[in-house]
Amino acid sequence: QWKEDISSVRPLFAGAAMEASVHLTSSGEYLYVGTDGGGMGSSIIARLAPTPEGPWGEPMLIFEAPEHEGDVFTYCAKAHPELSQNGRLLLSYNVNTSNFEKLVGDADIYRPRFLWWPPPQPGWLPPGRKDQQD
């Protein structure tokens, strides 16, 4: 429920990313996709909840970003349910570095990455997309 007093607001779960996605699934639940570690971790995770306000389930590992190492970091993972097809969700995440010289020397670092994820349950796809073909 909305709160007028910001000091009374509590997180829905620990480690939520500042930028993530939440969509209604065909099973009527809500699927969160985001990057762990408060949004700056190497793991892309999913959580399920019966309503947008929770309670949210435990995180499930979807993918480990291989680029996340040293001064190169990953962030902003999210699902794109409107582009799902063949029982898979399109996911994206971003990569950047805190080393400006490295970034200038390798422009390929700072760009989004995409991957297809077949959720373990077909009901995790958005409504109307469960059996969509190419």
C-alpha positions as CSV (number, residue, x, y, z in Angstrom):
1,Q,0.0,0.0,0.0
2,W,1.2,3.5,-0.7
3,K,2.7,5.4,2.3
4,E,2.8,9.1,2.8
5,D,5.6,8.8,5.4
6,I,8.7,7.6,3.5
7,S,10.3,6.5,6.8
8,S,7.6,3.8,7.1
9,V,8.4,2.3,3.7
10,R,10.1,-1.2,3.7
11,P,11.7,-3.1,0.8
12,L,9.7,-6.0,-0.7
13,F,12.8,-8.2,-0.6
14,A,16.6,-7.7,0.1
15,G,18.9,-7.0,-2.8
16,A,16.4,-5.6,-5.3
17,A,17.9,-3.8,-8.2
18,M,17.1,-0.2,-8.9
19,E,16.3,-1.1,-12.4
20,A,14.6,-4.4,-13.2
21,S,11.4,-5.8,-14.7
22,V,8.2,-7.2,-13.3
23,H,5.5,-8.7,-15.5
24,L,2.3,-10.6,-15.1
25,T,2.6,-14.2,-16.1
26,S,0.1,-16.5,-17.8
27,S,-0.3,-18.3,-14.5
28,G,-1.4,-15.1,-12.8
29,E,1.8,-14.6,-10.8
30,Y,4.3,-11.8,-11.1
31,L,7.9,-12.5,-12.3
32,Y,10.7,-10.2,-11.3
33,V,14.0,-10.3,-13.3
34,G,16.9,-8.3,-12.2
35,T,20.6,-8.3,-11.3
36,D,21.6,-9.4,-7.9
37,G,23.7,-7.4,-5.4
38,G,21.3,-4.5,-5.4
39,G,21.6,-4.3,-9.1
40,M,25.3,-4.4,-9.6
41,G,26.1,-8.1,-9.3
42,S,27.1,-10.7,-11.8
43,S,24.0,-12.9,-11.4
44,I,20.7,-12.4,-13.2
45,I,17.9,-13.7,-11.0
46,A,14.2,-14.3,-11.1
47,R,11.6,-14.2,-8.2
48,L,7.9,-15.0,-8.2
49,A,5.1,-13.5,-6.2
50,P,1.3,-13.8,-6.2
51,T,0.9,-10.0,-6.3
52,P,3.3,-7.1,-7.2
53,E,3.6,-6.3,-3.5
54,G,4.6,-9.9,-2.6
55,P,5.5,-11.9,-0.8
56,W,8.3,-12.5,-3.2
57,G,9.9,-16.0,-3.4
58,E,13.6,-16.8,-3.1
59,P,15.9,-15.8,-6.0
60,M,16.5,-18.3,-8.7
61,L,19.7,-18.0,-10.7
62,I,19.0,-17.5,-14.5
63,F,22.5,-16.5,-15.7
64,E,26.0,-15.6,-14.6
65,A,27.4,-12.7,-16.7
66,P,30.9,-13.7,-17.8
67,E,31.9,-10.0,-18.3
68,H,31.6,-9.2,-14.6
69,E,35.2,-9.1,-13.4
70,G,37.6,-6.6,-11.9
71,D,36.6,-3.1,-13.0
72,V,34.0,-4.4,-15.5
73,F,30.5,-4.7,-14.0
74,T,27.0,-5.7,-15.1
75,Y,23.7,-4.1,-14.2
76,C,20.1,-3.4,-15.4
77,A,19.0,-6.9,-16.1
78,K,15.4,-7.2,-17.2
79,A,13.0,-9.4,-19.1
80,H,11.2,-8.2,-22.3
81,P,8.0,-10.3,-22.2
82,E,6.6,-8.5,-25.2
83,L,9.3,-10.2,-27.3
84,S,9.0,-13.7,-25.9
85,Q,8.7,-16.5,-28.4
86,N,8.9,-20.3,-28.6
87,G,8.6,-20.6,-24.8
88,R,11.5,-18.3,-24.1
89,L,11.8,-14.8,-22.6
90,L,14.2,-12.3,-24.1
91,L,16.5,-10.9,-21.3
92,S,18.9,-8.0,-21.5
93,Y,21.6,-6.7,-19.2
94,N,24.2,-3.9,-19.5
95,V,28.0,-3.9,-19.1
96,N,30.3,-1.0,-18.3
97,T,33.6,-0.4,-16.6
98,S,34.8,2.1,-13.9
99,N,38.1,2.4,-15.9
100,F,37.6,5.1,-18.4
101,E,40.8,4.3,-20.3
102,K,39.7,0.7,-20.7
103,L,36.3,1.9,-22.0
104,V,37.9,4.2,-24.6
105,G,40.3,1.4,-25.7
106,D,37.4,-1.2,-26.0
107,A,34.1,0.4,-27.0
108,D,32.5,-3.1,-27.1
109,I,32.5,-3.1,-23.2
110,Y,29.7,-0.5,-22.9
111,R,26.7,-2.0,-24.6
112,P,23.7,-4.2,-23.8
113,R,23.8,-7.9,-24.0
114,F,20.8,-10.2,-24.8
115,L,20.0,-13.8,-24.2
116,W,17.0,-16.1,-24.5
117,W,15.8,-17.8,-21.3
118,P,13.5,-20.8,-21.2
119,P,11.7,-20.4,-17.9
120,P,11.3,-23.7,-16.0
121,Q,7.5,-23.3,-16.0
122,P,5.6,-22.3,-19.1
123,G,3.2,-20.3,-16.9
124,W,6.0,-17.8,-16.3
125,L,5.6,-16.4,-19.8
126,P,3.3,-13.4,-20.2
127,P,-0.4,-14.0,-21.0
128,G,-1.0,-15.0,-24.6
129,R,2.6,-15.8,-25.3
130,K,2.9,-19.4,-24.0
131,D,2.8,-21.1,-27.4
132,Q,3.9,-18.3,-29.7
133,Q,6.1,-19.4,-32.6
134,D,8.7,-17.5,-34.7
